Amino acid sequence: MTAPLLVAEGLGRHFDRSAAPALDGVSLRLHPGERLAVVGESGSGKTTLARLLLALETPDAGTVTLAGRPVRPGSPRSLRWFRRAVQTVPQDPARSFHPRIRVGDAVAEPLACLRVPGDHTARVAQLLVAVGLEPDAARRWPHEFSGGQRQRLAIARALAPRPQVLVADEPVSALDVVVRLQVVDLLREVSEAEGLALLVVSHDLGVVQHLAHRVLVLDAGRPVEEGPVGQVFGHPASPVTARLLDAVPTLAEVGS
Amino acid sequence: MLHVHDLTVRVPGGPLVDGVSFAVAPGERVGVVGASGAGKSQLVAALLGLTPPGPTVSGSVRVEGTEVVGASAAAWRPLRGRVTALVAQDPGTALDPLTRVGRQVALPLRAQGVARGEAHTRAWALLAEVGLDGLARRYPAQLSGGQRQRVALALALVGAPRLLVADEPTSALDVTVQAGVLDLLDRVTGPGLAALLLVTHDLAVATRLCSRLLVLEGGRLVADGPVADVLADPRLADVVAASRALAVHR
């Protein structure tokens, strides 16, 4: 097996000394091209983990490394190497684009601020096509796009600097089921086409099963189970996982 | 008990709800499904006289025989809470942050003239019924999202309404919390109890509780029938296929 790309060791985060830690002793390894999902109830530490992996917060314990190089929050300049390699797709497509910046410029922004060489206009046109939009979408404004289209734009923007890893916190939870499936399929396609590793935080176990190879289950900030999705969902070893699975409402098998 | 005929909600750009007609029988549980922007929440607002100033509402909505389209606040007063009640989507903004939840649940009873002690006892009992035994003295901020949604449900149920309208009551909640709220809705609605109009974008949630589905698309009612028939409707094929593709297989 290849060397892991993004590695977390014993991550801990304690927001309030009088309360339990938000995250406690979480380790993970993400290999190139691998898709790992993080699941758990609200307050289990999913979002905190994603923020630590994106160097948006400093852990109180533990380390994050990318290809062996330590990652810690710092100036934009000191993190430029990391931001080129690790990008994110935000949760809410309605609020993740500046309303007065044309989408082409928004998608090109990481190319400019990360000093990525090359023809940025051509790269943007290529990215827009890659996520299933027209190349002339670049001249339009965010409000002209639906939620699903904006999430495609957010994926295009994240892919712009040709990252090796995407970390996405609930990237499809704001979308309707039909659009949700399209965006999940798009994430899977770009991961497969570009050998991109994905770390996806999701409360939607159906999305996890459709998208991820492996799943990490968190409960009250602690890892309770990790393994291939089929194995964890088929034979959950932890009652926490079983409880999550049992709570998912299923569509009655009518008309199928 | 609810008769809707040719209900239309119009803004200058065009209709948000377009000529919708249907009826709900006592104790019937009906799901309203459709994509974002299909007009689900606009329909609920128009049914309950909660359309904000701006859009014009036309057509007819009769609640136990009373016409409510264009009805005044005075005409609504005997209906609201006693005949119809709403559980809104976001439990964070549906409750008064400065009033203890037990007192909030007792307030509608006090407004109906129920004596203080009696209102208190019934509110406490109802909170226990929704699984919040012993939490009546808390403020909303001291409760979790799922607990707040249970308070909102108790508040909706306290007037013993005959139609409970729930607009995405679980979409802000975790799956485990959602399961608890759906069980609760299952217990308090149905034949012999309140009727339920459940608005949701999640087909699985709708089929968990409802025997009949209404499908909205672009403000129009495009399907209305028993769950099995509607799920087999070709117009819903892409939604059903996507729901199945994203279902959890164990």
Interface residues (C-beta under 8 A of the other chain):
Chain A: E41 S42 G147 D176 V177 V178 R180 L181 V184 H203 D204 L205 G206 V207 Q209 H210 F233 G234 R243 L244 L245 D246 A247 V248 P249 T250 L251 A252 V254 G255 S256
Chain B: A35 S36 S144 G145 D174 V175 T176 V177 Q178 A179 L182 H201 D202 L203 A204 V205 T207 R208 V227 A228 L231 A232 D238 V239 V240 A242 S243 R244 A245 L246 A247 V248 H249 R250
